[in-house]
Amino acid sequence: MPKQKKRPERDIEKHYTQPQFVTKLRRLADCIKQGKRFRIEVAGERISIPPDAVFNIERERGLSMEDVAFQSKWTI
């Protein structure tokens, strides 16, 4: 069995303008609706989200800030 390449764990946050964010959300929604793989590049790293990924929305609330994150999770 071939040895799997170890991938470093890292969190990346990329900021987008409203029009850029809307475009990406529409592409994601279209792929989910059509049962297709969604491909995106974030901070120079290409990511391919399979159609059987699990989608959720996460909310965090602090004293001075709130955060809503749209997440996709899948097994590698």
N, C-alpha and C positions, 0 to 999 in steps of 0.2 A: 504494500500500500504506500503511495507516495506521501512523503512528509508534508504536512500543511505548513505554509508560510505563516510565521507568527506576525500578527498585525498589532501595531501599537494601539493602546486605548487612548482616545483623545476626544475632547469635546471641542466643537467648532461653533462659533456664532458668527453669522454673516448678516450684515444689515443691507436692506434693499429699500428702494424708493417705493411708494405706494403702487405706481403702475407696474414696476417689476414684480412686486409681491403678488399683485392681482393676476398677472400673467402666469406666474408659477403655480398659484393655487388653481387656476382654471385648467392648466395642463394636468396637474395632479388629479383633479376631480374628473376630467375626461378619461384618464387612464383607469381610475378606480371604476368608473361607470362601465367602461368597455372591457374590464377584466384584463387590462394590459399592464406590462411592466412599465414603471415610471423611472426615467433616467434623469439625473440632475448632477451638476458639478457644484460643489461647495468648497470654497477656499482652495481650489486647484485639485480637489479629490473627486473623482467620479464615483457616483453612487447609483446603484440600480435596485429599486424597490420592487420586489416581486408582487404579482397580483394577489397572492394569498397572505400578504402582510396583515397584521392587526393594527387598526387605527384607533387612536384615542385622543382625548383632549385633556390636558392637565392644567390645573389652575393653582397658582401659588399666591399667597397674600402675606405681605409684611406690613410693618408699621407705616412705611412711606412709599411702598411700591407694590403693584400687582403684576402678575405674569400669567399669560395664557399661552400654552404651547400645544401645537398640533403635532402629534407624534405618530410615527410609523415604526412598528417593531416586527422583526422576522428572525428566523433562525438561519445561521450561516452554515 
